[in-house]
Amino acid sequence: PRAWSVLENWACKPSVLAVRHLLEAGAIGNPEAYTARLVRAVGPADTLGWRTPGSYKGCFLLDVGVHLLRATRVWFGEVEEVCDVQLADGGVSGRASLTHRRDARVVCGTLEWQFIV
């Protein structure tokens, strides 16, 4: 059976898979930590309906940020723990600390986002 997974589409993105291949090959060492930053300008068409800042918790983070989170899961394994979540302006900006685990390897990361409205 086929499944429709909107936020999961970055798991198939060639650039995301290329980074995973480099990590698995040991070409860029054995990362123990990372910081991923997402900064995106948001235009008038992006602020309609549920994307209107303040109308829905998470706002643009749920629309765009989930893709970056998915990429980190492809690279470093599933998220085992989320802590130190800081939201500002209804989720328009913020940060979270994540712990990933793949087999015996643990990678700690920081995911930061800012949407410029």
Contacts in CASP RR format, 6 or more apart in sequence:
PFRMAT RR
TARGET T0000
AUTHOR 0000-0000-0000
METHOD contacts of the structure
MODEL  1
PRAWSVLENWACKPSVLAVRHLLEAGAIGNPEAYTARLVRAVGPADTLGW
RTPGSYKGCFLLDVGVHLLRATRVWFGEVEEVCDVQLADGGVSGRASLTH
RRDARVVCGTLEWQFIV
7 66 0 8 1.000
7 67 0 8 1.000
7 70 0 8 1.000
8 70 0 8 1.000
9 67 0 8 1.000
9 70 0 8 1.000
10 16 0 8 1.000
10 67 0 8 1.000
10 68 0 8 1.000
10 70 0 8 1.000
10 71 0 8 1.000
10 74 0 8 1.000
11 70 0 8 1.000
11 73 0 8 1.000
11 74 0 8 1.000
13 71 0 8 1.000
16 70 0 8 1.000
16 71 0 8 1.000
16 74 0 8 1.000
16 75 0 8 1.000
17 74 0 8 1.000
19 71 0 8 1.000
19 74 0 8 1.000
19 75 0 8 1.000
20 74 0 8 1.000
20 75 0 8 1.000
22 28 0 8 1.000
23 29 0 8 1.000
23 31 0 8 1.000
23 75 0 8 1.000
23 76 0 8 1.000
30 105 0 8 1.000
31 76 0 8 1.000
31 107 0 8 1.000
32 106 0 8 1.000
32 107 0 8 1.000
32 108 0 8 1.000
33 107 0 8 1.000
33 108 0 8 1.000
33 109 0 8 1.000
34 72 0 8 1.000
34 76 0 8 1.000
34 107 0 8 1.000
34 108 0 8 1.000
34 109 0 8 1.000
34 110 0 8 1.000
35 109 0 8 1.000
35 110 0 8 1.000
35 112 0 8 1.000
36 68 0 8 1.000
36 71 0 8 1.000
36 72 0 8 1.000
36 109 0 8 1.000
36 110 0 8 1.000
36 111 0 8 1.000
36 112 0 8 1.000
37 112 0 8 1.000
37 113 0 8 1.000
37 114 0 8 1.000
38 64 0 8 1.000
38 65 0 8 1.000
38 68 0 8 1.000
38 111 0 8 1.000
38 112 0 8 1.000
38 113 0 8 1.000
38 114 0 8 1.000
39 113 0 8 1.000
39 114 0 8 1.000
39 115 0 8 1.000
39 116 0 8 1.000
40 60 0 8 1.000
40 64 0 8 1.000
40 114 0 8 1.000
40 115 0 8 1.000
40 116 0 8 1.000
41 115 0 8 1.000
41 116 0 8 1.000
42 60 0 8 1.000
42 115 0 8 1.000
42 116 0 8 1.000
42 117 0 8 1.000
43 117 0 8 1.000
46 60 0 8 1.000
46 63 0 8 1.000
47 53 0 8 1.000
47 117 0 8 1.000
49 55 0 8 1.000
50 56 0 8 1.000
51 59 0 8 1.000
51 60 0 8 1.000
51 63 0 8 1.000
52 59 0 8 1.000
53 59 0 8 1.000
53 60 0 8 1.000
53 89 0 8 1.000
53 90 0 8 1.000
53 91 0 8 1.000
53 92 0 8 1.000
53 117 0 8 1.000
54 90 0 8 1.000
56 62 0 8 1.000
57 90 0 8 1.000
57 91 0 8 1.000
58 87 0 8 1.000
58 90 0 8 1.000
58 91 0 8 1.000
59 90 0 8 1.000
59 91 0 8 1.000
59 92 0 8 1.000
59 115 0 8 1.000
60 91 0 8 1.000
60 92 0 8 1.000
60 113 0 8 1.000
60 115 0 8 1.000
61 91 0 8 1.000
61 113 0 8 1.000
61 115 0 8 1.000
64 115 0 8 1.000
65 113 0 8 1.000
68 111 0 8 1.000
68 113 0 8 1.000
69 79 0 8 1.000
69 111 0 8 1.000
72 79 0 8 1.000
72 98 0 8 1.000
72 100 0 8 1.000
72 109 0 8 1.000
72 111 0 8 1.000
73 79 0 8 1.000
73 100 0 8 1.000
76 100 0 8 1.000
76 102 0 8 1.000
76 107 0 8 1.000
76 109 0 8 1.000
77 100 0 8 1.000
77 101 0 8 1.000
77 102 0 8 1.000
77 107 0 8 1.000
78 100 0 8 1.000
78 101 0 8 1.000
78 102 0 8 1.000
79 98 0 8 1.000
79 99 0 8 1.000
79 100 0 8 1.000
80 99 0 8 1.000
80 100 0 8 1.000
80 101 0 8 1.000
80 106 0 8 1.000
81 98 0 8 1.000
81 99 0 8 1.000
82 96 0 8 1.000
82 97 0 8 1.000
82 98 0 8 1.000
82 99 0 8 1.000
83 96 0 8 1.000
83 97 0 8 1.000
83 99 0 8 1.000
84 95 0 8 1.000
84 96 0 8 1.000
84 97 0 8 1.000
85 95 0 8 1.000
85 96 0 8 1.000
85 97 0 8 1.000
86 94 0 8 1.000
86 95 0 8 1.000
86 96 0 8 1.000
87 93 0 8 1.000
87 94 0 8 1.000
88 94 0 8 1.000
91 113 0 8 1.000
92 114 0 8 1.000
92 115 0 8 1.000
92 117 0 8 1.000
93 113 0 8 1.000
93 114 0 8 1.000
93 115 0 8 1.000
94 112 0 8 1.000
94 113 0 8 1.000
94 114 0 8 1.000
95 110 0 8 1.000
95 111 0 8 1.000
95 112 0 8 1.000
95 113 0 8 1.000
96 110 0 8 1.000
96 111 0 8 1.000
97 108 0 8 1.000
97 109 0 8 1.000
97 110 0 8 1.000
98 108 0 8 1.000
98 109 0 8 1.000
98 110 0 8 1.000
98 111 0 8 1.000
99 106 0 8 1.000
99 107 0 8 1.000
99 108 0 8 1.000
99 109 0 8 1.000
100 106 0 8 1.000
100 107 0 8 1.000
100 108 0 8 1.000
100 109 0 8 1.000
101 107 0 8 1.000
END
